[in-house]
Amino acid sequence: MRRVIKQDKPLKQRLLEEAQNLRDEAKLLPYGPLRDAALKKARQVEAAAHMDDWLSSPGLPPTKKDDTPGPH
């Protein structure tokens, strides 16, 4: 049986909060591979938030018959 978890916040908000948490953690780390990995993960999570925006956007409205290129 699968557990269903109801989320209180939208995906984009949760992703952006996670990215900020990762950046805050990275500030506490010394320069090096662990800090670089945290910052890289923050960038990936921010990219995921932007992809969620893109995927959930309505897109361009459909073209009208008069707007289609070609002979009329």
C-alpha beads as a LAMMPS data file, in Angstrom:
LAMMPS data file: protein, C-alpha beads

72 atoms
71 bonds

1 atom types
1 bond types

-500.0 500.0 xlo xhi
-500.0 500.0 ylo yhi
-500.0 500.0 zlo zhi

Masses

1 110.0

Atoms # bond

1 1 1 0.000 0.000 0.000
2 1 1 1.334 3.435 -0.981
3 1 1 1.362 6.313 1.442
4 1 1 -0.097 9.550 0.135
5 1 1 1.314 12.735 1.592
6 1 1 -0.645 15.945 1.112
7 1 1 1.762 18.832 0.562
8 1 1 0.911 22.191 2.128
9 1 1 3.178 24.215 -0.174
10 1 1 3.446 24.246 -3.966
11 1 1 6.355 22.347 -5.507
12 1 1 8.093 25.517 -6.703
13 1 1 8.064 27.010 -3.207
14 1 1 9.418 23.811 -1.644
15 1 1 12.196 23.629 -4.240
16 1 1 13.222 27.254 -3.777
17 1 1 13.263 26.829 0.008
18 1 1 15.464 23.747 -0.368
19 1 1 17.836 25.672 -2.651
20 1 1 18.090 28.449 -0.056
21 1 1 18.754 25.910 2.706
22 1 1 21.541 24.379 0.629
23 1 1 23.093 27.806 0.028
24 1 1 22.899 28.594 3.752
25 1 1 24.590 25.287 4.571
26 1 1 27.277 25.943 1.955
27 1 1 28.120 29.262 3.657
28 1 1 29.010 27.336 6.801
29 1 1 31.313 24.905 4.998
30 1 1 34.968 25.589 4.247
31 1 1 35.932 26.043 0.605
32 1 1 36.313 22.672 -1.032
33 1 1 34.419 19.779 -2.612
34 1 1 31.626 19.595 0.000
35 1 1 30.812 23.280 -0.387
36 1 1 30.982 23.012 -4.177
37 1 1 28.627 20.015 -4.089
38 1 1 26.101 21.903 -1.927
39 1 1 26.147 24.894 -4.283
40 1 1 25.826 22.632 -7.318
41 1 1 22.833 20.894 -5.752
42 1 1 21.265 24.305 -4.983
43 1 1 21.606 25.288 -8.660
44 1 1 20.044 21.989 -9.739
45 1 1 17.112 22.444 -7.375
46 1 1 16.574 26.014 -8.652
47 1 1 16.622 24.690 -12.224
48 1 1 13.969 22.150 -11.220
49 1 1 11.819 24.984 -9.824
50 1 1 12.089 26.845 -13.139
51 1 1 11.264 23.666 -15.058
52 1 1 8.171 23.233 -12.911
53 1 1 7.135 26.785 -13.905
54 1 1 7.719 25.995 -17.549
55 1 1 5.858 22.685 -17.442
56 1 1 2.866 24.142 -15.638
57 1 1 2.589 27.253 -17.816
58 1 1 -0.335 27.395 -20.227
59 1 1 1.990 28.045 -23.157
60 1 1 1.189 30.120 -26.165
61 1 1 -2.438 30.591 -27.102
62 1 1 -3.540 28.683 -30.211
63 1 1 -3.218 30.603 -33.451
64 1 1 -6.296 31.998 -35.149
65 1 1 -7.114 30.850 -38.640
66 1 1 -6.265 34.324 -40.010
67 1 1 -2.841 34.259 -38.310
68 1 1 -1.606 31.068 -39.974
69 1 1 1.111 31.561 -42.569
70 1 1 0.547 30.589 -46.164
71 1 1 -2.000 31.377 -48.861
72 1 1 -5.483 32.413 -47.751

Bonds

1 1 1 2
2 1 2 3
3 1 3 4
4 1 4 5
5 1 5 6
6 1 6 7
7 1 7 8
8 1 8 9
9 1 9 10
10 1 10 11
11 1 11 12
12 1 12 13
13 1 13 14
14 1 14 15
15 1 15 16
16 1 16 17
17 1 17 18
18 1 18 19
19 1 19 20
20 1 20 21
21 1 21 22
22 1 22 23
23 1 23 24
24 1 24 25
25 1 25 26
26 1 26 27
27 1 27 28
28 1 28 29
29 1 29 30
30 1 30 31
31 1 31 32
32 1 32 33
33 1 33 34
34 1 34 35
35 1 35 36
36 1 36 37
37 1 37 38
38 1 38 39
39 1 39 40
40 1 40 41
41 1 41 42
42 1 42 43
43 1 43 44
44 1 44 45
45 1 45 46
46 1 46 47
47 1 47 48
48 1 48 49
49 1 49 50
50 1 50 51
51 1 51 52
52 1 52 53
53 1 53 54
54 1 54 55
55 1 55 56
56 1 56 57
57 1 57 58
58 1 58 59
59 1 59 60
60 1 60 61
61 1 61 62
62 1 62 63
63 1 63 64
64 1 64 65
65 1 65 66
66 1 66 67
67 1 67 68
68 1 68 69
69 1 69 70
70 1 70 71
71 1 71 72
